[in-house]
Amino acid sequence: MVVLKYLFNVLVFPGLLFSALVGLILSGLDRKIVARMQKRIGPPLIQPIYDFFKLLGKETIVPRAASRRTFLYAPVIGLLALVTVSLFIPIFKYTAVSTVADIIVILYLLTIPAVALIMGGAASGSPYAGVGISREMVAIISYELPLVIVLLTIGKQVGMVLNKGAITFSLSQIVSYQAEYGPMITNWRLIPAALALLLIIPIKVGSVPFDIAEAEIEICEGPLVEYSGAPLAIFKLNHAIKMFIMTSLFVTLFLSGKGTGILIVDIILQILLSAVIVVISISTLKAITARLKVEQVLKFFWTYPTALALLSLILVWIGR
Amino acid sequence: MQHFPILSIVTLFLGAFLTVIFGSKNETVRKFIALIASSISLILVLMLIKPIMIEGNIIQYWLGNWRPIHDWAIGIGLEVDALGLFFGIIAVLTIFLSVVFSFKYTKKDSETDKYYVLFLMLSGAVLGLVFTGDLFNMFVMIEIMTFAAVGLTAFRNYQEGALEAAFKYLVLGSIGSSMVLAGTITIYSQVHTLNMAQISALLFNNLTPAALFAFALLLAGFSLKAFVVPFHPAAPDAYMSAPSSVSMAFSGMVNKAGVYAIIRLVYVLFHAMDFKSIQILLIIIGTITMFIGVTMALAQNDFKRLLAFHSISQIGYVITAVGVSTALGLTAGLYHALNHTLFKGLLFLTAGAIFYATGTTDLNKLGGLAKKMPQTAAIFLIGAFSISGLPPFNGFVSKWLVYQATFEANMAPVTIVALLVSVMTLASFIKVAQSIFFGQMPKEFENVKEVPLSMRIPMWIMAILCVITGILPNVVTKYLVSPAVSAALNMGKYIDLMMGSGYAEKILGKPIEIPNIDFTLAGYWNPVAWLVLFGLLLIAITLVAVAGGFNTVSLPTEVDDPKYDVFFSGEASEHSHVKGNDLFWGLKHDLRHYFGFMHDAHSGIINDYALWAIFTTTIFIVYIFLLVP
């Protein structure tokens, strides 16, 4: 029975099937909204799902220069990490795995898809991928600094209230704090941190203006240049799931509250809020900006989002 | 049982002498002697785990049975508590695996008898250092260790830079040893004993100016042995020029000997961790060390030199965590010390394998080796992910503890730096992966073969240990780390066992406290999650199988069809490999002033480095005089 429940959690809800479906629909939504903002009609909402199945049916070509095993396994490892994260993120009061989920664990698990992309790109043996992984790594270094500060800020705020000053990294405590004291966003001290996280989401999912790693026009999608068929489909799926997970994480960290107590309503609420965040932080930015240069990305993230997050951390620290 | 510690040390020294006598002519004999000596010492130390780690005893041994008379220690004593044994286990493991690796690795070298003699001397000295209970004996062991290390650094003296590296190590090592000696003398003139237990008792609440001066000197000396920034410049050169099996020993145990000495010094000898100022001093030097180490590593173009800077950086984590001085901090520090030995040893062995197979470790010359050396590549990836702290490998657990310990101690800036350093570590290992194992393979490596089995075995052992210590943190903490933490905090017991029970209470004037090492974790990487992950892994493999990952027929790679070529947009393929130097342009550009400054600072002139060492020691002395009451 326990095994069956795990399998259900991993495969269906909130694991593979659920997050894949929601992620693909969210990325369809993103495409639609951007198109409308640019006065185009745009693809149908479920176009990413069509794309995914079409890619699955295509021939998989492994270049001669590639290290086969790393090349083929990299997308799967990335998917693995993402599905694991999706089990840990609470949806209001519901968590799939009754273990202490931890924001540092999630921070690191979210690095794995990026590392998988880098490893896959490196293994393909393409010079475009080489440039791409270098840029992806610079992107990771850029966003990790503000992201860490945002997470520590939330941990500090929750710990101060619930644990008499001892910090907490536990997501379930963060959720129960918000159930008791209202969503995190209603605390004015944390608004800069929320803004910083809104800026981090686009680079984490690799969308314009921060998509230096995949820059289609410059380096032909960088790490993905040699991928085709099923592995490419999985990478595209990873991309979609990452979009859902990052926005869902934002909802859990900042917008979560008491919830309604009815699981199905909570889930729908979570998805709707995630969709709102997708529109705000990914689509709008994508529609109104052009790609930044490599060195501009690092400079941008180490100044504005970092400053915002630090401001929050300091406010929380002195506000005890 | 009583004799195990001394026997494990003596075996190694005896092995060194026997190699001189019998092994100078015959290769097989000296290999045999080295293997026997290292495995006996491994077994003896591992047999100490049960009485010391689990039952909580402390083994004391007076050389020549010179026991203390009228509560005054005269003879040299060995005292093995859980802290010493913890580092002892690290040392013997490194020694054994390194010896096994050396057999094939030194095949192309001449005069390997000298190699084994020096190596066994080094090993014996490190083991002696962590087991001794006598301050002067510690100094002697440090001296043997330093000079054996200098000899081993220059072992491949036909290589460019080997002699220079040895010279740097010699000069800086001598400065460190002199500081340790000066500190020891000062303490002896103060308390008239060299036994560490007795010094600890007599210096309790009795920190005279002379004792503080000695403390600063000893701290600087041991920091130099642990290659803490700014005492580090000898390390990169030495690690690069020494054979990889020796580099592994340097970073696995010689470094750790310095860390052990620092922990022993600040926790037991001087009880200095009660002072906020000493905690802050250690945290500051630790944070600087980890940051400068990792940024310097990003700028390197040689695999082993890069690893050397990472060694420095990871020691920074250990020192920072030790400086936090809560039970959680100490646990984090010791756990990370163990993990560092495992993954850094692994990575140095990979570097050795690369050198053995190709004859170079230059990141700009290599490429595409994963196809030729698949096992080495897999092992390297395990090591790289471990050091970058990706779950489920061991680096994640200990780094996680470090973050938690520092943040709990209200040191948020340190936590942020530590997390950033972790990402930069990942970056520089991605650089290594891209430029050695992936990308285009240069023509001259067409005939490269996988390294022999006797070199792969130690690498696999270390890789498996990396995974085990990552998956079972509770077991490692319970049986290895927590006893060591408890021993470091329980100096009353340390004193009592050496000097006779009741001594500590008599001198300290109060009953011995049993330290409380309970710490609440703010959330923990739960093993239950592993069940989920394994389930996921199963599904993943099925997915790959369905997608044709295992079906070699459906994916022909050797067919001469242009669609299996990599896309170059018309450039000639041999010019297209993205080399180590070409990566991270944006980062290097944005931080060019910092990198320029660091480049100028590491001038390679030994006078500068000696000056840094002396200058920092002066700062230590002034700081300690000003801020320690």
Interface residues (C-beta under 8 A of the other chain):
Chain A: Y6 L7 N9 V10 L11 L16 L56 T60 I61 V62 P63 R64 A65 A66 S67 R68 R69 T70 L72 Y73 V76 I77 L79 L80 V83 T84 L87 F88 V97 S98 T99 V100 A101 D102 I103 I104 V105 L107 Y108 L109 T111 I112 V115 I118 M119 A122 A123 S124 G125 S126 P127 Y128 G130 V131 I133 S134 R135 M137 V138 I140 I141 E144 L145 V148 I149 L152 G155 K156 G159 N163 A166 I167 T168 F169 S170 L171 Q173 I212 C220 V225 E226 G229 A230 P231 I234 K293 V294 E295 V297 L298 K299 W302 L313 W317
Chain B: G368 A370 K371 P374 A377 L381 F385 G389 L390 P391 F396 W400 Y403 Q404 F407 E408 A412 T415 I416 L419 L420 V423 M424 L426 A427 I430 K431 A433 Q434 F437 F438 G439 Q440 M441 T520 A522 G523 Y524 W525 N526 V528 A529 L531 V532 L533 G535 L536 L537 I539 A540 I541 L543 V544 A547 G548 G549 S554 L555 T557 E558 K563 Y564 D565 V566 F567 F568 E571 S576 H577 V578 D582 L583 F584 W585 G586 L587 H589 D590
